[in-house]
Amino acid sequence: MRLMNEHESAGSGMFLLGAVAGALVGASVALLMAPKSGDEMRSDLNASFNSLRDAAARRYREMAERAGVQLENIEEKADQLADELESSARDALDKASSTVKSATRIVRDATGAPRHS
């Protein structure tokens, strides 16, 4: 799964803002144009508001879920990289230790120095 970049995140926020603004404009026009009683109008507005609220909540949950999945993916990749780095560091340390031991043997053999355990 690919990561959302800043433009996609901003686009999602702008979409939600546009939807809310459109719903408010639509509700306002409906109030001015509809020949309904006050109770009917309040009921319709309440239903419209609930529908909009539900849509916004769904969109929020979707975005939060995507962010959670992406965070898990990032954490997994970070763990893999840390393991690879640790393995590489151990290999380098082992190689350096082996090189030092070999060099020590060569110097001892060349100088005739006694070996210490």
Secondary structure by P-SEA (a helix, b strand, c coil): cccccaaaaaaaaaaaaaaaaaaaaaaaaaaacccccaaaaaaaaaaaaaaaaaaaaaaaaaaaaaaaaaaaaaaaaaaaaaaaaaaaaaaaaaaaaaaaaaaaaaaaaaacccccc
